[in-house]
């Protein structure tokens, strides 16, 4: 089964996560099919904290990929931030 999850990068005490589509049997930071975006929890100032390629994510989900709980939460946050203020 294909899952959309976080793959950790960065150095010790400075995490950086790639949002990737991968087979559920692969290691967390191992082989993946496609990089969909990134999440930088340490971002400050003008640095971008979260970026997701929505078209790619929606294509994977349409083909049966499952999002992890964390990615689903981040995607919800991304959609809320991208929505125009009314």
PyMOL CGO cylinders between C-alpha atoms (Angstrom):
from pymol import cmd
from pymol.cgo import CYLINDER

trace = [
    CYLINDER, 0.00, 0.00, 0.00, 1.22, 3.49, -0.83, 0.3, 1, 1, 1, 1, 1, 1,
    CYLINDER, 1.22, 3.49, -0.83, 1.34, 5.94, 2.07, 0.3, 1, 1, 1, 1, 1, 1,
    CYLINDER, 1.34, 5.94, 2.07, 2.05, 9.66, 2.19, 0.3, 1, 1, 1, 1, 1, 1,
    CYLINDER, 2.05, 9.66, 2.19, 4.23, 10.31, 5.21, 0.3, 1, 1, 1, 1, 1, 1,
    CYLINDER, 4.23, 10.31, 5.21, 7.12, 12.34, 6.60, 0.3, 1, 1, 1, 1, 1, 1,
    CYLINDER, 7.12, 12.34, 6.60, 10.75, 11.40, 5.96, 0.3, 1, 1, 1, 1, 1, 1,
    CYLINDER, 10.75, 11.40, 5.96, 13.15, 13.03, 8.42, 0.3, 1, 1, 1, 1, 1, 1,
    CYLINDER, 13.15, 13.03, 8.42, 16.16, 14.96, 7.29, 0.3, 1, 1, 1, 1, 1, 1,
    CYLINDER, 16.16, 14.96, 7.29, 18.28, 17.68, 8.81, 0.3, 1, 1, 1, 1, 1, 1,
    CYLINDER, 18.28, 17.68, 8.81, 20.86, 17.37, 11.52, 0.3, 1, 1, 1, 1, 1, 1,
    CYLINDER, 20.86, 17.37, 11.52, 20.71, 16.54, 15.19, 0.3, 1, 1, 1, 1, 1, 1,
    CYLINDER, 20.71, 16.54, 15.19, 18.21, 18.78, 17.03, 0.3, 1, 1, 1, 1, 1, 1,
    CYLINDER, 18.21, 18.78, 17.03, 17.41, 20.57, 13.72, 0.3, 1, 1, 1, 1, 1, 1,
    CYLINDER, 17.41, 20.57, 13.72, 14.67, 18.47, 12.09, 0.3, 1, 1, 1, 1, 1, 1,
    CYLINDER, 14.67, 18.47, 12.09, 13.49, 18.92, 8.52, 0.3, 1, 1, 1, 1, 1, 1,
    CYLINDER, 13.49, 18.92, 8.52, 10.85, 16.67, 6.99, 0.3, 1, 1, 1, 1, 1, 1,
    CYLINDER, 10.85, 16.67, 6.99, 10.09, 15.80, 3.38, 0.3, 1, 1, 1, 1, 1, 1,
    CYLINDER, 10.09, 15.80, 3.38, 6.51, 14.80, 2.62, 0.3, 1, 1, 1, 1, 1, 1,
    CYLINDER, 6.51, 14.80, 2.62, 6.85, 11.72, 0.41, 0.3, 1, 1, 1, 1, 1, 1,
    CYLINDER, 6.85, 11.72, 0.41, 4.71, 9.07, -1.27, 0.3, 1, 1, 1, 1, 1, 1,
    CYLINDER, 4.71, 9.07, -1.27, 6.23, 5.66, -0.59, 0.3, 1, 1, 1, 1, 1, 1,
    CYLINDER, 6.23, 5.66, -0.59, 5.41, 2.00, -0.17, 0.3, 1, 1, 1, 1, 1, 1,
    CYLINDER, 5.41, 2.00, -0.17, 4.45, 1.28, 3.43, 0.3, 1, 1, 1, 1, 1, 1,
    CYLINDER, 4.45, 1.28, 3.43, 7.10, -1.46, 3.64, 0.3, 1, 1, 1, 1, 1, 1,
    CYLINDER, 7.10, -1.46, 3.64, 9.97, 0.95, 2.99, 0.3, 1, 1, 1, 1, 1, 1,
    CYLINDER, 9.97, 0.95, 2.99, 11.97, 2.52, 5.80, 0.3, 1, 1, 1, 1, 1, 1,
    CYLINDER, 11.97, 2.52, 5.80, 10.96, 5.92, 7.12, 0.3, 1, 1, 1, 1, 1, 1,
    CYLINDER, 10.96, 5.92, 7.12, 13.88, 7.73, 5.48, 0.3, 1, 1, 1, 1, 1, 1,
    CYLINDER, 13.88, 7.73, 5.48, 14.43, 5.18, 2.71, 0.3, 1, 1, 1, 1, 1, 1,
    CYLINDER, 14.43, 5.18, 2.71, 13.28, 4.82, -0.85, 0.3, 1, 1, 1, 1, 1, 1,
    CYLINDER, 13.28, 4.82, -0.85, 10.26, 6.81, -2.01, 0.3, 1, 1, 1, 1, 1, 1,
    CYLINDER, 10.26, 6.81, -2.01, 8.23, 7.27, -5.19, 0.3, 1, 1, 1, 1, 1, 1,
    CYLINDER, 8.23, 7.27, -5.19, 7.76, 11.03, -5.17, 0.3, 1, 1, 1, 1, 1, 1,
    CYLINDER, 7.76, 11.03, -5.17, 8.56, 14.04, -3.00, 0.3, 1, 1, 1, 1, 1, 1,
    CYLINDER, 8.56, 14.04, -3.00, 5.33, 15.97, -2.51, 0.3, 1, 1, 1, 1, 1, 1,
    CYLINDER, 5.33, 15.97, -2.51, 6.50, 18.79, -0.27, 0.3, 1, 1, 1, 1, 1, 1,
    CYLINDER, 6.50, 18.79, -0.27, 8.32, 19.65, 2.93, 0.3, 1, 1, 1, 1, 1, 1,
    CYLINDER, 8.32, 19.65, 2.93, 7.73, 20.68, 6.54, 0.3, 1, 1, 1, 1, 1, 1,
    CYLINDER, 7.73, 20.68, 6.54, 10.26, 22.73, 8.49, 0.3, 1, 1, 1, 1, 1, 1,
    CYLINDER, 10.26, 22.73, 8.49, 9.18, 22.96, 12.15, 0.3, 1, 1, 1, 1, 1, 1,
    CYLINDER, 9.18, 22.96, 12.15, 12.24, 25.11, 13.00, 0.3, 1, 1, 1, 1, 1, 1,
    CYLINDER, 12.24, 25.11, 13.00, 11.44, 27.83, 10.43, 0.3, 1, 1, 1, 1, 1, 1,
    CYLINDER, 11.44, 27.83, 10.43, 11.66, 31.38, 11.67, 0.3, 1, 1, 1, 1, 1, 1,
    CYLINDER, 11.66, 31.38, 11.67, 11.48, 34.79, 10.09, 0.3, 1, 1, 1, 1, 1, 1,
    CYLINDER, 11.48, 34.79, 10.09, 10.85, 34.73, 6.35, 0.3, 1, 1, 1, 1, 1, 1,
    CYLINDER, 10.85, 34.73, 6.35, 11.65, 31.02, 6.02, 0.3, 1, 1, 1, 1, 1, 1,
    CYLINDER, 11.65, 31.02, 6.02, 8.88, 28.88, 4.55, 0.3, 1, 1, 1, 1, 1, 1,
    CYLINDER, 8.88, 28.88, 4.55, 7.49, 26.45, 7.16, 0.3, 1, 1, 1, 1, 1, 1,
    CYLINDER, 7.49, 26.45, 7.16, 5.26, 24.21, 5.02, 0.3, 1, 1, 1, 1, 1, 1,
    CYLINDER, 5.26, 24.21, 5.02, 4.96, 23.55, 1.30, 0.3, 1, 1, 1, 1, 1, 1,
    CYLINDER, 4.96, 23.55, 1.30, 2.76, 20.94, -0.39, 0.3, 1, 1, 1, 1, 1, 1,
    CYLINDER, 2.76, 20.94, -0.39, 2.20, 20.25, -4.09, 0.3, 1, 1, 1, 1, 1, 1,
    CYLINDER, 2.20, 20.25, -4.09, -1.59, 19.84, -3.90, 0.3, 1, 1, 1, 1, 1, 1,
    CYLINDER, -1.59, 19.84, -3.90, -2.00, 18.45, -7.43, 0.3, 1, 1, 1, 1, 1, 1,
    CYLINDER, -2.00, 18.45, -7.43, 0.48, 15.68, -6.75, 0.3, 1, 1, 1, 1, 1, 1,
    CYLINDER, 0.48, 15.68, -6.75, -0.98, 14.87, -3.33, 0.3, 1, 1, 1, 1, 1, 1,
    CYLINDER, -0.98, 14.87, -3.33, -4.53, 14.72, -4.70, 0.3, 1, 1, 1, 1, 1, 1,
    CYLINDER, -4.53, 14.72, -4.70, -3.39, 12.48, -7.57, 0.3, 1, 1, 1, 1, 1, 1,
    CYLINDER, -3.39, 12.48, -7.57, -1.85, 10.00, -5.12, 0.3, 1, 1, 1, 1, 1, 1,
    CYLINDER, -1.85, 10.00, -5.12, -4.92, 10.02, -2.88, 0.3, 1, 1, 1, 1, 1, 1,
    CYLINDER, -4.92, 10.02, -2.88, -7.17, 9.50, -5.92, 0.3, 1, 1, 1, 1, 1, 1,
    CYLINDER, -7.17, 9.50, -5.92, -5.11, 6.40, -6.76, 0.3, 1, 1, 1, 1, 1, 1,
    CYLINDER, -5.11, 6.40, -6.76, -5.61, 4.95, -3.26, 0.3, 1, 1, 1, 1, 1, 1,
    CYLINDER, -5.61, 4.95, -3.26, -2.70, 6.33, -1.22, 0.3, 1, 1, 1, 1, 1, 1,
    CYLINDER, -2.70, 6.33, -1.22, -3.34, 6.85, 2.49, 0.3, 1, 1, 1, 1, 1, 1,
    CYLINDER, -3.34, 6.85, 2.49, -2.08, 9.93, 4.35, 0.3, 1, 1, 1, 1, 1, 1,
    CYLINDER, -2.08, 9.93, 4.35, -0.49, 9.48, 7.75, 0.3, 1, 1, 1, 1, 1, 1,
    CYLINDER, -0.49, 9.48, 7.75, -2.20, 11.26, 10.64, 0.3, 1, 1, 1, 1, 1, 1,
    CYLINDER, -2.20, 11.26, 10.64, 0.53, 13.91, 10.79, 0.3, 1, 1, 1, 1, 1, 1,
    CYLINDER, 0.53, 13.91, 10.79, 0.43, 14.60, 7.05, 0.3, 1, 1, 1, 1, 1, 1,
    CYLINDER, 0.43, 14.60, 7.05, -3.37, 14.87, 7.19, 0.3, 1, 1, 1, 1, 1, 1,
    CYLINDER, -3.37, 14.87, 7.19, -3.05, 17.43, 10.00, 0.3, 1, 1, 1, 1, 1, 1,
    CYLINDER, -3.05, 17.43, 10.00, -0.40, 19.40, 8.09, 0.3, 1, 1, 1, 1, 1, 1,
    CYLINDER, -0.40, 19.40, 8.09, -2.48, 19.32, 4.90, 0.3, 1, 1, 1, 1, 1, 1,
    CYLINDER, -2.48, 19.32, 4.90, -5.49, 20.68, 6.80, 0.3, 1, 1, 1, 1, 1, 1,
    CYLINDER, -5.49, 20.68, 6.80, -3.29, 23.47, 8.19, 0.3, 1, 1, 1, 1, 1, 1,
    CYLINDER, -3.29, 23.47, 8.19, -1.91, 24.18, 4.68, 0.3, 1, 1, 1, 1, 1, 1,
    CYLINDER, -1.91, 24.18, 4.68, -5.43, 24.43, 3.21, 0.3, 1, 1, 1, 1, 1, 1,
    CYLINDER, -5.43, 24.43, 3.21, -6.53, 26.77, 6.00, 0.3, 1, 1, 1, 1, 1, 1,
    CYLINDER, -6.53, 26.77, 6.00, -3.52, 29.07, 5.44, 0.3, 1, 1, 1, 1, 1, 1,
    CYLINDER, -3.52, 29.07, 5.44, -4.02, 29.05, 1.66, 0.3, 1, 1, 1, 1, 1, 1,
    CYLINDER, -4.02, 29.05, 1.66, -7.72, 29.92, 1.87, 0.3, 1, 1, 1, 1, 1, 1,
    CYLINDER, -7.72, 29.92, 1.87, -8.46, 33.58, 1.13, 0.3, 1, 1, 1, 1, 1, 1,
    CYLINDER, -8.46, 33.58, 1.13, -9.45, 35.66, 4.13, 0.3, 1, 1, 1, 1, 1, 1,
    CYLINDER, -9.45, 35.66, 4.13, -13.13, 36.57, 4.00, 0.3, 1, 1, 1, 1, 1, 1,
]
cmd.load_cgo(trace, "trace")
